[in-house]
Every structure is written in structure tokens, then in C-alpha cells.
Amino acid sequence: MRALVLERPGRGTSHPLVVKDLASPEAGPGMLVVRIAACGVCRTDLQLCDGDLEAHLLPIVPGHQAVGTVESVGEGAFGFRPGDRVGVAWLGGACGVCPACRSGRENLCEKARFTGWDVNGGYATQLAVRADFALRLPPAFDDLAAAPLLCGGVIGYRSFRRCRVKPGGKLGLYGFGASALITIQVARHFGCRVFVATRSLRDREKARQLGAEWTGGYDDRPPTPLDAAITFAPSGDVVRSALRALGRGGTVAINAIHLDRLPEIPYADLWWERNLVSVANFTRQDAAEFLQLAATIPVRTTFETHPLEQANVALERLREGRVDGAAVLVM
């Protein structure tokens, strides 16, 4: 199979991924082999390549927003047949028996394995995935439109739930990349008033077109105290700005696997029972709920496409903030 492989992470490397021909994976017990049609490019992939996110396995094939069709089915991999269309996302496996798994919090399993971090991911023409962690995709989305739903969409949905904003509530979105583009559609579906903070004038205009009633910069205060906010930018300063925009009892949910730091926060900004929570991964239940909801709304994804061999170009465009929506690799 053809794959893009990360061998040595490090910031400043303009082409961290190397094109290689690897042995095709086999469908072992409980596994599927998937022929990939498209794979989204996530900021987490960029952070892994830059070394901001510590590598778990090297060399590694990144990518955790893969869409494709089942090629082969291993013994005991129930519920799938060759030709079925599936999605492969960040959560690639969990133990199923620990207290976290048994309480519906498999995203917190200490033995969880993640696609493109612990096992080879979707920057390739094929990948192997546990059948019980493969996702069924609504027919309403073609392969390209479905790929951005599998990380930015699902984790945005979990962030929306974690910040506990009620229908009709006032929600701030801090940063307006691929995940926020989907999250605003979910929030508007539930009748939330949305306030968007971003440096990009282009993104402010896009947010207004999608129903934001106010847009501004990170240091600007929304015209009314917020009930909740989600931060998408990997910056502690943005977290502090979101916290300061909250009303009493509000919650900031941090939608990031890597944050540069948490700055000093005066206690006055936390007082009045304001909450600061992280968002770690997602569960299969989150994914199933979101994908059904996305088809119902329906969510519209914005993306640009790149051939698989140009994954480095897509990562560089993401680093420079030049991607309009999501970048998707096409095999």
C-alpha cells in the first residue's frame, strides 16, 4: 500500500512525511481492512508532526478521519461485509472492562488506542481497524463531506455537550476553523445564540453567514455575558479570554489535545462558580449520536482537497492558517 509516514517529528521540518510503499495490513481476528477513499487532515496531525504532541509510536502513519470501504473481514468481526462503507476516527480501541469503559466513558480508558498515534492511520491507501470501533456513515454524506465529521465534527459535538449550554443559551466559539464551522451549525440547530471570536476577518464574515449574532477578536468582550464557551485555538490566552466573557455559573470547554500553556488566571475570573473543563477524545456513542444529528440538520462541511502524496502541502497550509474549512486527502 502507499502511505505517508512520519519518522522523525520536529518543528521547522517543511516535509515531515515521507511517501513509502508498505505491506498491506491483514484482517486479523476482530479486524477489518479498509480501502481508503479520503482522509481529513487535523491540527492534531500537525501537532504530532511538529513534535508538540509526543509520539507514541514511530514510524507512524498519521490520520484519523478516514472514509472508505471494507475490503476484508477478520474472524469474529461481526456486522460488516466487504463493500460496506465505514469511517475510522480517533478512538481506535479501548479495553472495555475498566471502570471508565463500564461507565460509558471509554474515552478515558487508560488502555485506549488512538488512530494515527498508537496505530497506523488514514494517510494511506489502506488501514486496519477494530470492527467494533468502525463507524457507520449516513448515506447523506459522500466520502469527502464525511471525512471532516469524524474528528472536528464529533469532538465539537462532545465539546458542545461538555459546556452544558441549554437550547436558547448564549454560546461563545473562540477560534473558527474546521471544528467550529460544524459546531456552530449544531448550536444554531438547538436555538443557541452564538458569539464568535477569531483573528480572521474572513472567518468573522463566514460566522455571520452561519448565524453568529456577534463576531470580534479574542480580546473583545461579547455584548452580553455568555452562558458557555468552547475554545478551539491551542492557546492558553484564548482560554483566559473565553473565561472572562462568561456570566456567573458559565462553563468554558477546551477543545484541544495540546495547549501551549495555561496562563495565570485571577481568581476573580473563576469566581461565581464559573467552570473550566477539558474535552478528551470521544466515545462511540458520541460519534453515533453526532452522525445521526449531522444528517438530520443537515450539517454542511467546507473543505479543500489534496492528493495523498501532497499531505505535507496540506499540513503547511493548515500551519499557516490558509485552509478554508478542512483539508481532505484524496487517495
C-alpha positions in Angstrom: 0.0 0.0 0.0 1.0 3.6 -0.5 1.4 5.6 2.7 2.7 8.9 4.2 5.0 8.0 7.1 6.2 10.2 10.0 9.7 9.0 11.1 11.1 12.0 13.0 8.8 14.7 14.3 10.2 18.2 14.7 9.1 21.8 14.2 10.6 23.5 11.2 10.6 20.4 9.0 8.7 21.5 5.9 8.2 17.9 4.7 7.9 15.7 7.8 6.0 12.9 6.0 7.7 10.5 3.6 5.9 8.6 0.8 6.5 4.9 1.2 5.2 1.6 -0.1 4.3 -0.6 2.9 3.0 -4.1 3.2 -0.8 -4.2 3.1 -2.4 -4.8 6.5 -4.2 -8.1 7.2 -7.6 -8.6 8.7 -6.8 -10.3 12.0 -9.4 -11.6 14.5 -12.0 -8.9 15.1 -10.4 -6.6 12.5 -11.4 -5.0 9.2 -9.1 -3.9 6.4 -10.5 -0.7 4.8 -9.6 0.7 1.3 -9.5 4.4 2.0 -11.1 6.9 -0.3 -10.5 10.1 1.7 -8.9 11.2 5.0 -9.2 14.6 6.7 -6.2 16.5 7.9 -6.4 17.5 11.5 -4.5 20.0 13.6 -3.6 17.1 15.9 -1.8 15.6 12.9 0.2 18.8 12.6 1.0 18.9 16.3 2.2 15.3 16.1 4.5 16.1 13.1 5.8 19.3 14.8 6.6 17.4 18.0 4.1 19.4 20.1 2.3 16.2 20.7 4.6 13.4 22.0 4.8 10.5 19.6 3.6 7.1 20.9 4.9 5.1 18.0 7.5 5.8 15.3 7.4 5.4 12.4 3.7 6.1 12.2 1.1 6.7 9.5 -1.0 9.7 10.8 -4.6 10.4 10.1 -7.8 9.8 12.0 -10.6 11.0 9.7 -10.7 8.2 7.2 -13.6 7.2 4.9 -13.5 4.0 2.8 -14.9 0.6 2.0 -14.3 -2.7 3.8 -12.0 -4.9 1.7 -11.7 -7.9 4.1 -13.2 -9.1 7.4 -11.3 -10.9 10.0 -12.7 -13.8 12.1 -15.1 -12.6 14.7 -15.5 -9.1 13.1 -19.3 -9.2 13.1 -21.7 -6.8 11.5 -19.6 -5.9 8.4 -19.2 -7.3 4.9 -16.8 -6.4 2.0 -18.1 -3.3 0.2 -19.6 -1.7 3.3 -18.7 2.0 3.7 -17.2 2.9 7.1 -15.5 5.7 8.9 -12.3 5.4 11.0 -11.9 8.0 13.7 -9.5 9.0 16.5 -10.6 6.4 19.1 -9.3 3.1 17.7 -9.9 0.9 20.7 -10.5 0.6 24.4 -10.2 -2.3 26.9 -14.0 -2.5 27.6 -13.6 -3.7 31.2 -12.1 -0.9 33.2 -14.3 1.4 35.4 -14.2 4.1 32.7 -15.3 1.8 29.9 -18.0 0.2 32.1 -19.4 3.6 33.0 -19.8 4.8 29.4 -16.5 6.8 29.5 -14.3 4.7 27.2 -12.7 8.0 26.0 -10.9 8.0 29.4 -9.7 4.3 29.2 -6.1 4.1 30.3 -5.6 1.4 27.6 -7.3 3.3 24.8 -5.5 3.3 21.5 -5.8 6.1 19.0 -5.7 6.0 15.2 -2.7 7.7 13.7 -1.0 7.9 17.2 -0.8 4.4 18.5 -1.7 2.5 15.3 -1.3 3.4 11.7 -3.9 5.8 10.4 -5.5 7.1 7.3 -2.8 8.9 5.3 -2.6 5.7 3.2 -4.5 3.7 0.7 -5.5 1.0 3.3 -5.7 0.6 7.0 -6.8 -1.9 9.6 -9.4 -1.1 12.2 -11.1 -2.9 15.0 -14.6 -3.8 13.7 -16.3 -2.7 16.9 -14.7 0.8 16.5 -15.5 1.3 12.8 -18.3 3.9 12.3 -21.3 3.5 10.0 -21.7 6.7 7.9 -25.0 8.2 6.9 -25.6 7.9 3.1 -26.4 11.7 3.1 -22.7 12.4 3.1 -20.3 11.5 0.3 -16.7 10.5 1.2 -15.3 14.0 1.0 -18.1 15.6 3.0 -18.0 12.8 5.6 -14.3 13.0 6.4 -14.3 16.3 8.4 -17.2 15.0 10.5 -15.0 12.2 12.0 -12.9 14.5 14.2 -13.8 18.2 14.1 -17.5 17.3 14.0 -17.6 14.6 16.7 -15.2 16.4 19.1 -17.1 19.6 18.5 -20.3 17.9 19.4 -18.8 16.5 22.6 -17.4 19.9 23.5 -20.9 21.3 23.0 -22.3 18.8 25.4 -19.4 19.3 27.9 -20.0 23.0 28.2 -23.6 22.3 29.2 -25.2 25.2 27.3 -29.0 24.8 27.1 -31.1 25.3 23.9 -31.5 29.1 23.5 -28.4 29.8 25.6 -25.6 32.1 24.7 -22.5 30.2 23.4 -19.1 31.6 22.5 -16.8 30.0 19.9 -13.2 31.0 20.3 -11.4 30.2 17.0 -13.3 29.4 13.8 -11.6 26.5 12.0 -13.0 23.2 10.7 -14.4 22.1 14.1 -16.1 25.4 14.9 -17.6 25.5 11.4 -19.5 22.4 12.2 -20.2 23.2 15.9 -22.0 26.5 15.0 -24.4 24.5 12.9 -25.2 22.2 15.8 -25.6 25.1 18.2 -27.9 27.0 15.8 -29.9 23.8 15.3 -30.6 23.9 19.1 -31.6 27.5 19.0 -28.4 28.9 20.7 -27.3 32.4 20.3 -23.7 32.2 19.0 -20.9 34.7 19.5 -17.6 34.1 17.6 -14.1 35.4 18.4 -11.4 35.0 15.9 -8.4 36.9 14.5 -9.5 36.3 10.9 -11.8 38.9 9.2 -12.7 36.2 6.6 -13.8 33.8 9.3 -15.8 36.5 11.1 -17.8 37.1 7.9 -18.3 33.3 7.5 -19.5 33.1 11.1 -22.1 35.8 10.5 -23.3 34.0 7.4 -23.8 30.8 9.5 -25.9 32.7 12.1 -23.5 34.3 14.6 -25.1 37.4 16.0 -21.7 38.9 17.1 -18.1 38.5 15.9 -14.9 40.0 17.2 -11.3 39.4 18.2 -10.1 37.3 21.1 -9.7 40.2 23.4 -13.0 41.8 22.6 -15.9 41.2 25.0 -19.2 40.0 23.6 -22.0 42.4 24.2 -23.6 40.1 26.8 -22.2 37.6 29.3 -22.0 34.1 27.9 -23.6 31.0 29.3 -20.8 28.9 27.9 -17.9 29.0 25.5 -15.8 26.5 23.6 -12.1 27.2 22.7 -10.7 25.7 19.6 -7.4 27.6 19.4 -4.4 25.8 21.1 -3.6 28.9 23.1 -4.0 29.5 26.9 -4.5 33.2 26.3 -7.7 32.4 24.3 -8.9 30.2 27.2 -8.5 33.2 29.6 -10.4 35.5 27.2 -13.2 33.0 27.0 -13.4 32.7 30.7 -13.6 36.4 31.1 -16.6 36.5 28.7 -18.7 34.2 30.9 -21.5 35.1 33.1 -22.0 33.6 36.5 -22.1 29.8 36.6 -20.8 29.6 33.0 -18.5 26.9 31.5 -15.5 27.0 29.2 -14.8 23.7 27.4 -11.3 23.4 26.0 -11.4 21.6 22.6 -7.7 20.8 22.3 -5.4 17.8 22.8 -2.4 20.2 23.1 -2.4 23.7 24.7 0.7 25.9 24.7 0.1 26.7 28.4 -2.5 27.9 30.9 -1.6 31.5 31.9 -2.1 33.0 35.3 -5.8 33.5 35.9 -7.0 35.8 38.6 -9.4 34.1 40.9 -12.0 36.8 40.2 -12.3 35.3 36.7 -13.2 31.9 38.1 -15.4 33.1 41.0 -19.2 33.0 40.8 -18.9 29.2 40.1 -17.5 29.5 36.6 -16.2 26.2 35.3 -13.2 25.3 33.2 -13.3 21.8 31.7 -11.2 19.8 29.2 -12.5 17.7 26.4 -10.7 14.4 26.0 -11.4 12.3 22.9 -15.0 11.0 22.4 -17.0 7.8 22.7 -18.6 5.7 20.1 -21.9 6.8 21.5 -20.9 10.4 20.9 -20.0 9.5 17.3 -23.2 7.7 16.6 -25.4 10.5 18.1 -23.5 13.2 16.2 -23.5 11.4 12.8 -27.3 10.9 13.0 -27.7 14.5 14.1 -25.5 15.8 11.3 -27.6 14.0 8.7 -30.8 15.4 10.3 -29.7 19.1 10.4 -28.1 18.6 7.8 -24.5 19.8 8.6 -22.6 21.2 5.6 -18.8 20.7 5.6 -16.4 23.0 3.9 -13.2 21.5 2.6 -10.3 21.7 0.1 -8.8 18.5 -1.4 -5.2 17.4 -1.9 -3.8 14.2 -3.4 -2.4 11.8 -0.8 1.2 12.5 -1.9 0.6 16.2 -1.1 -0.1 15.7 2.6 2.9 17.9 3.5 1.4 20.7 1.5 -1.9 20.3 3.3 -0.2 20.4 6.7 1.8 23.5 5.7 -1.4 25.3 4.6 -3.0 24.3 7.9 0.0 25.6 9.9 -0.2 29.0 8.0 -4.0 29.3 8.5 -4.7 29.2 4.8 -7.1 26.2 4.8 -10.7 27.2 4.1 -12.6 24.8 6.4 -10.9 21.4 6.4 -8.2 19.8 4.2 -9.0 16.4 2.9 -6.6 13.9 1.3 -7.9 12.0 -1.7 -6.5 8.6 -2.5 
